[in-house]
Amino acid sequence: MGRSVHVGLVQMRCGEDPSENVRRAMEMTEQAASDGAQIICLPELFRTRYFCKSEDHDHFRLAEPIPGPTTSRFEEIARKLDVTILVSVFEKRAEGLYHNTIAVVDGDRGFIGRYRKMHIPDDPLFYEKFYFAPGDLGFRTFRTEHATIGTLICWDQWYPEAARLTALRGAEILLYPTAIGWLPSEKAARGASQKEAWELVQRSHAVANGCYTVAVNRVGFEPAPEPSEEEGIEFWGGTFVAGPDGVVLVRAPENEEAVLVQELDLDRIDALRTEWPFLRDRRIDAYDDLSRRYIDDE
C-alpha cells in the first residue's frame, strides 16, 4: 500500500488584534483538518501584522516564550484533531534575545521541537535583523506519524544550501511559512518578476532534492507605521505546493484568503530520485569551498 499525506495550507490576512488573528488561525486550522489535512502549516508571524516594517523597541513586547500561550492553544487543537501543526512564533528566548521560530506540535505528542530561522533579511520594510538573532539549531527535520517534514522560514527559501541540508536529513516535505509581498511603488515595474522568482526558486528546490516544497504566505495590504514616508507591503499570497518534479500541484490566489488541502504521494520521492539520481551523483569530495563567503581569484 502506497504512502501519502494530506497537507493543509492556511493563507490568511493578519489584522491589528493579535487575539483575533490567533482565533482566526485556529478556525482556519480546524477547517483544514475537517477537509482531511494531517499536516497543517500557518504563515510566518501570523499572530500580528508584519511588524518588521520599522525598527521599534515597543514591538519586542509582542514576543513570547516557547512553549507559551500561542503554542499551548495549538497543542490543544492538535490533540483534539490528531494533526501536526507548524506554528510560527516571535520567540522570546531570554531577556534581550529573540528569534523567528517555528514550533512543531504533533497530535498527542504535543510540542516536539522548534526551528529558528537561519537567514535573516535586512531590506526596506523588512528590518528583521533588528528583531531576530540568527537561528542556532541548524537545519532540522521532524518525524511525524505521516511524513518526515523539514521546517524552514521565508528568507531561507532563497538558499539552495538550506533546502539541501534539510533534505539530506530526511525531509520528504520542505515547508516554508512566509511573509513576502510587493512594495506598491515597485509592483508595476518589477512585481511579476519578483513573484515568479520566488516561486521558481522553491520549485527548483523540489526538483534538485526530489521532495515536495510547500510555501504558505499571508495576504493583503499592511500599511507602514508612517504612510507618508513608507507605503507599506502588499502581501501577494500565492501559497503553493510543488511536487518533486517541480510541477505546481495547487496554488492559492494573490488577493484573498484560502484554506487548501493537497494530497502528496510520498512514493513519488523514491521514484523521482531513482529516475533523476541527483543525490547519487553529488561530488561531495569537491564542495569544501561552499563554506567560503566568496571565492576570490587569489
N, C-alpha and C positions, 0 to 999 in steps of 0.2 A: 504494500500500500504506500502511495506517494506521500511525501511530506509537504504541507502547505500551511500558511498562516494568513490571517486576515489582519491587515494593518489599518488603523484609523488615523485620519489626519484632520486636525482641528484648525481651520483658518478663521480667525476672529478679529473684530475691531476691539481696541482697548481704549476705554474711557478714563475719565479723571478719578473715578471712585475705585480704589483697589478692591474693596469688598464686593462690589458689583462685578468687576472683572473676574474675580475668583468664582463667584456664583455662576456666572455665565459659562466660564470654562468648565465647571463641574457639570452643568446642564448639557453642554455640547459633548463632553466626555461620555456621559450616560447615553446620549443619542448614538454616538459611535458604537458603544458596546451593544446597544439594542439592535443595531444594524449588523452585528456579527463581529466587530473588531475584537481582537485578542491582545494586540499591542497598540497603544494609543499615544500619539505624540502631539504635544501642545506647542505653540510658537514661543520664541525667545522672549523672556521677561514679560509674559502676558499679564502679570498681576497689576501692572501700571502702564501708563503711556511710556513711550520710549524716552527716558529722562536724560539720556546722554547727549541730547541736542545742545546742552550747555554744561559748563563746569560750575556746579553749585553745591556747596557743602551740605545744604539742607537735604539734598537727595539721599545722603547716606542714612537718613532716618528710615528710608524705605526698606533697608536690608533686614534680613532675619537669619537666624541660625538654621542649620540642617542637622538633625531633624528639628522641625519648628512648626509654626501654625499652619503654613500652607501645605507642607508635605504631610502633616498629620491628617488634614482633611482629605487629601487624595489617597492616603493609605486606607482610609475608611471606604472610599469608593472602590478601590482596587480589590479589597477583600470582599465587599458586597457583590461585585460584578465578576470577580475572578479574572481580572485583566492586569496587564502590565501597562504602567503609565510613565511617560517621561515628563517630569515636572521641572520647568525652568525657573530658577530662583536667583535673586540677588542675595548672595550668601554673605553673612557676616561671620567670618571665621574667628576673629578675635578683635579686640579694640584696635581700630585703625587698619584692619586687614580684611579685604573684601574680594570676592570672586564672582564671576558669572558662571553659574553652575547648573548642571542637570542632576536632579535627584531621580533615581530609578526606584519605583515602587512596584512590587510584583506580587499581586494576589495575597494569599495568606502569609507569604514571607515578609510582607511589608517593605520597609526601606532596605534595599540590598546594596546600595552604594551610590557614588557620585562621580561625575566627570566635571572637571574645571576647565573652562575654555582656555586653550593654549595660545592662540593667536589673538592679540588684542589690537583693534584698529585705532587710528587717530586721524580722522578726516573731518572736514567741515560738517557739523551737526552729528558726527559720530565720535564724540570725545570719550571713548571708552577707557583710554589709558589713565584718565583722571580718577576713574572709579575702581577699576579691576586690576588686581595683581594677576600676572600670567599663571595659568594652571601649573601645578607641580606634581600631578598624579600620573602624568604621561597619557598615552592613548589607551583607551580602555574598552573592554567588551564585557557583556553581562549575559550569562546563560539563563534564559527563561524556559518555561515549560515548552514553548512553541518554537523558539528560534534563538540563536545567539546574535545579539544586537551590538552594534558599535555606536557610541554616542559622541557626536561632535557638535559644534555650535557655530552657526553663521559664518564669521570671518574665516573659520577653519576650512570652509568649503572651497576656498581658492587654492588650497595647498595639496598637491598630489602626495606629498610625503605623509601627511596626516591620514589620508584615506588608505594609503598603502600599509602603513604600520598598524592601523586598526584592522584592516582586512587580514594581515598576517597573524593577528591574534585571534583569528577565527570568526570574525564578523561575517554573518550572512546578509545582514542589512545594515547599511550606514544611514543613521538618522540625524538630520540637521535641523533642530529648532532655529528659527531665523527671524530677524527683523531687518529687512532691507527694502529700500524704495528709492524713488526719484526725488531729487531736488527739483521743484517745478520749473525753475529757470533753465534747467538743463534738459528737460524732458523732450522738447521738440527736436533738438539737435542730436541728442545722444541717448535718449530713453530706450529706443528699440534695441540698439546695440548693447547697452548695459544689461538689459534683461536677458537678451539672447546669450550673452557671455556667461551670465550667472547660471542659466540652465545648462548650457553646453558643457561647462567645466564639470558639473556634477554628473551629467550623463557620461562624460569621459571617465570619471572615477568608477562608475559601474562597469564599463567595458574593460578598463585596464585591470580591474581586480576581480572581475567575474562575480559580482554580487549585485544586490539591489541598493539603490540610493533613494532616500526619502527626504524631501525638503519641505518644511512646514513654515510658512510665512504668516505674518499678520497682514491686515489690510486696512485701508482707509487713510485719510489725511490727518496728520497730527501737527498742529502749529508749533513754531518755535516759541520760546519764552518771551521774546521781544520781536513780534512780527514785523515791526518797522525796520529791523536790521537783518533778520533772517526769516525766510519764508516758511520753513517747516519741511516735513517729509511726507510724500505720498507713497505709502507702503503699497507695493504692487501685487500683493497676493501671489497668484501663480503657483501655489502649492502643488507639488507633483511627485510621482513615483516613476523611476526609470528601472527597467529590467537589466539583467546582466549583459544584454546585447545593446544597451543604450536606448532602446525604444521607450518612449513615454507611455505608460500604461493608463494613467489618469492625471488630469490637470484641473485645478480649480480656476475660476475666473479671476480677473485682475481687480474687480471693483466691488466684490460682495463677499459676505461670509459664506463658509461652506464646511460641511462635515462629509468627508469622503471615506469610504471603506474599500480597500482593494485587496483581493486575494493574491498572494505571492506563492508561486510554485517553487519551493526550495530545491527540488530535484534538478531544476534548470541550472543551478550553480555548478553542480558536478558535470553536467552535460556540456555547458559552455566552456568551463575550464579545461575540459578534455579536448574540445574542438579548437579552442584558442588557448594554447598552453603557455600563457604569458608568465605564470608563476614558475613553471618548469624551466623556462629559458632565461630567467633573470641571471645576470652576471654579477652575483653577489661578491665576487672577488675583485670587482672593478669599481665599486661605488663608494670608496672611502672619502672621496672628495665632496660628497654630498654634505658632509659635516662642516664644510668651509662656507663662509659668508659669500665669497666670490672668488673665482679662480683667476688671479692676475697673471699676466704673461711671465713676469719674473719668478 
